[in-house]
Amino acid sequence: MLPCQHPARLVLEGRYARLEPLSAGHAQDLFAASAAPGAEQRFAYLFDLPPASIADMNTWIANWGAGCDPLFSAVIDKASDRAAGRQALMRVTPEHGVIEIGHILWGPAIARTRVATEALYLAARHVFEALGYRRLEWKCNNLNAPSKNAALRFGFSFEGVFRQHMWGKGANRDTAWFSMLDAEWPSCKQEYERWLEPANFDAAGNQRSKLKVTPD
């Protein structure tokens, strides 16, 4: 029953990934993940810029880490126990049961791996099962083909493009909208959990079968 709960600063534990409330203790690891080779490409469609120094990273965390919307989590790679990325729950609308996942930056150590996929899974499971939301949104610049492909892989349904939706870094942004609904979550969850089983990966962590999330 609405309104839903507002997300809180909690630790969400998985097999490969852990989501921790963003804090100053993550600065060094997140700086390394953010500034690693390929930073320009990773930040191309984000609203912030790659940090030029650890001081920049500390300032960014001080400005954003304590907020409740967006509510940032550091993505911990449990194999290394390092913060290898970040993501946020945002545009929280408890009265309508709608919430968005965004500000996603998965560094090169976890991008396109089971760690990143589980980080998305942990957030979605928390949103639908613990907080009771009806709708989880994914939005991105319509030019951002990798993000659009990721949304579809994760089981989000494409809903359309909002033309001239906003400005981003001085340029027009047409925004592609995707969503996952509470009624679709059970089938999505089943496929996530099948794919994340250790037996689905070889000794090097390579998948044996692809994730095929098809919302019912």
Sequence and secondary structure as in RCSB ss.txt:
>XXXX:A:sequence
MLPCQHPARLVLEGRYARLEPLSAGHAQDLFAASAAPGAEQRFAYLFDLPPASIADMNTWIANWGAGCDPLFSAV
IDKASDRAAGRQALMRVTPEHGVIEIGHILWGPAIARTRVATEALYLAARHVFEALGYRRLEWKCNNLNAPSKNA
ALRFGFSFEGVFRQHMWGKGANRDTAWFSMLDAEWPSCKQEYERWLEPANFDAAGNQRSKLKVTPD
>XXXX:A:secstr
  S     S  EE SSEEEEE  GGGHHHHHHHHHSTTHHHHTTTSSS   SSHHHHHHHHHHHTT SSSEEEEE
EETTTTEEEEEEEEEEEETTTTEEEEEEEEE TTTTTSHHHHHHHHHHHHIIIIIS  SEEEEEEETT HHHHHH
HHHTT EEEEEEEEEEEETTEEEEEEEEEEETTTHHHHHHHHHHHHSGGGB TTS BSS       
